[in-house]
Every structure is written in C-alpha cells, then in structure tokens.
C-alpha cells in the first residue's frame, strides 16, 4: 500500500518544485522507516528506498516532453536534494541508556 501511495503521490505532485517533492517524500520515507524499521528488516527498507528513488525519477522525467530524466542527471540531483537513507530505529541490539524509562 505504501508503494502504491508513493506512486500516486509522485504522479499527482510532479508539478511541484523538486525541493518540495524531496521534502515530502523524505517525510513519507521517514515515517515508513519509523514504523517498519525493526531488527533484521534493513533489506526490505533498502528495497523500498530504491523503488521510491526509481519511481520519483520516472515521474520527474514525465514533467516535460523530452526523453525523460537520465540516471546521470538524477544522481546529480540526489547529491543536492537528499532523501533519508534506510535505518533501523527500533533494534533489539541497541543498549538502553541509564535512567531511560521503558
């Protein structure tokens, strides 16, 4: 469902600025990581991240009548406008700090 929502969101908001799209996609990805970021799930989060990047590139390429966005152009874009990388916020291996409440 998340991937379908991202696809529809990118399609419907491709007219917005790239910075605004990156900000909103970053929030969506961060929420996904917070919910599904549990121990041993990093590979699934990496697949989601790569899928979102690919579909965002696709819809950015559909903004004009030219041949679309190339991966070279998209990699330059990603060096300026970054989406959050997958991470595991809820790990069973993380040591609790002293005084931290359960």
Phi, psi and omega in degrees: 000323180297316181295321178295319179295320178296316178303311181294323180295314179299320179296316184281340184243021183291345179280345180288166179294155182297321180297318179292319177298316180297320180297313182290320176295324177297319177295320179295315179295318181297321176296321177296317179295321180295323182279315186259002183278073179246168182308136177069020180246013185294328180294321177293321178294324176296320178297318178297315180300312180295322179295314180298317178299316180296318181286326176295318177300318179301311184286332172294325177290341181272002182284344180225178181268004177286184188288356179111174182277134177272163178291331177295312178298317183293322179293325174295319178299317182292341175283339179261318181245112189254140170264148181295134178285153179298139176211164182250100180281339184241084182251140177285346181270351181286130182279135178285141178283155178296138178083358180284133180279151179277000000 
